[in-house]
Amino acid sequence: MKELLQTLAQALVDKPEEVKVSQIDGEKSVILQLQVASDDVGKVIGKQGRIAKALRTIVKASATKEGKRAIVEILD
């Protein structure tokens, strides 16, 4: 899941080298914190949060496959 989110985020931003994803594992859930350059935050969130919602949906689907819940946090 971590690699999936990192790959997707790097494709969206202007500075892919500044994309960092950290993962916090729980028993049945995973929190993924996505950090991008401050200039690229808008590109990851998108208009009315559509891109962020799409990223969360893809990651949740991947987590469901593994029997877990996923939460994606976007940090700048």
C-alpha positions in Angstrom: 0.0 0.0 0.0 2.8 2.4 0.9 4.5 1.8 -2.5 1.2 2.2 -4.3 0.5 5.6 -2.7 4.0 6.8 -3.3 3.9 5.8 -7.0 0.5 7.5 -7.5 1.6 10.7 -5.7 4.9 10.9 -7.6 3.0 10.8 -10.9 0.9 13.8 -9.9 3.4 16.3 -8.6 6.1 18.5 -10.1 8.8 17.5 -7.5 8.5 13.6 -7.2 11.8 13.4 -5.2 10.1 15.2 -2.3 7.2 12.7 -2.0 7.5 10.8 1.3 5.0 8.2 2.6 5.2 7.0 6.2 3.2 4.0 7.4 1.8 3.5 10.9 0.5 -0.1 11.4 -2.2 -1.0 13.8 -4.0 -4.3 14.5 -6.6 -3.9 11.8 -5.8 -0.6 10.3 -3.0 1.3 8.6 -2.4 5.0 8.6 -0.5 6.3 5.6 0.9 9.9 5.9 1.7 11.5 2.5 4.1 14.4 2.5 4.7 16.5 -0.6 6.3 19.8 -1.3 4.2 22.8 -0.3 3.8 23.8 -3.9 2.4 20.4 -4.8 -0.3 20.0 -2.1 -3.0 21.5 -4.3 -2.1 19.0 -7.1 -2.5 16.0 -4.7 -5.8 17.3 -3.2 -7.3 18.5 -6.5 -10.4 20.6 -7.1 -12.9 20.0 -4.3 -10.7 17.2 -3.0 -11.5 14.9 -5.9 -7.9 13.6 -6.4 -7.5 13.1 -2.7 -10.7 11.1 -2.6 -9.6 9.0 -5.5 -6.3 8.3 -3.9 -8.0 7.2 -0.7 -10.4 5.0 -2.6 -7.6 3.2 -4.4 -5.6 2.7 -1.2 -8.7 1.5 0.7 -9.4 -1.1 -2.0 -5.8 -2.3 -1.7 -6.1 -2.5 2.1 -9.4 -4.4 1.9 -7.6 -7.0 -0.2 -5.3 -7.5 2.8 -8.1 -7.5 5.3 -7.3 -4.1 6.8 -8.6 -0.5 6.9 -6.5 2.3 5.4 -6.5 6.0 6.3 -4.6 8.4 4.1 -3.5 11.7 5.6 -2.0 14.4 3.4 0.6 16.6 5.0 2.6 19.6 3.6 
